[in-house]
Amino acid sequence: MNSIFDFEWLMSSLRLALPILLAAMGGLICEKSGVVNIALEGLMVIGALAGAVAVVATGSQPLGLCAAVIAGSIGAGIYGIFVLHGRAQQVVAGAAFNMLAIGVAPYVTKALYGISGGTPNLDFGVHNAQSAQLLLNIVMAFALTCPILIWWILGQSKYGLLVRFAGEEPGALESAGVSTALVRTGAVIASGALAGLGGATLSVLLSSSFARGMTGGRGFMALAAVIFAGWRPVTAAIVCLVFAGVDAAQIRLQGTGYAVMGVEVPAQLLQAMPYLLTLIAVAIRSGRTGVPKYLGREGGF
């Protein structure tokens, strides 16, 4: 076991944490404003697809990440129209958005490349390997500092105060002449940008293409981390790192023939470990500490 939890495992955990951590920070901002964001999974799919398509078209990873941020923001804006202005039930709308994004992605790749399984491989060439690693390090540094930045924004900045009031006392915002719907729309779009970037880390930075099912429920894991952490950004980041560490461990354990009391553990059980941990984390989360008072209220109030 000691050989599993080494420096290589740590670095693998950090890489695997990128998409979950970015999506979690986006979801936290959104939910702090009072909007439930079940749509994180679909936003990650949109970001992963848009990022890969942009890289195939331009050969540029930075442009791929930018395209993912834009696509995620647009997708979140559409979601926001339905839940904030169309008064759709937020959980149902989020679930429908996820199914739509997952279902539409194969049609997009089929129309563009003639294959429904994903995009062509993103071949950057050997000479770009160093640039790709630098970009990965930059995104990783941003992801790791993002929880602290969001903690400061929500706790110290004027915009953060508006977001918290939108989730706790929207009537006070309206009395002060501030549109609650506008504040929440900004928070939803910000969540889409971060979730889209998180999805693009999978297809552009950690893989060589977009493939169906590549998000693997990470949007739901991100939301579970936010809930378990009581909507606290730094704590949510730590939970995301734990999820990623378990994921990295199960990947390494699959090739070791790991056994408990002489009985070999099935590979399927190892693969399910991150998801089992996610369920346990949500199940043991008790009480309503940290839950925004107006979270999920239909029609905004």
PyMOL commands that set and color helices and strands:
alter all, ss='L'
color gray80, all
select helices_A, chain A and resi 7-32+40-58+61-85+90-113+126-156+158-168+170-175+180-205+218-228+233-253+267-284+298-300
alter helices_A, ss='H'
color red, helices_A
select strands_A, chain A and resi 259-260+263-264
alter strands_A, ss='S'
color yellow, strands_A
deselect
rebuild
show_as cartoon
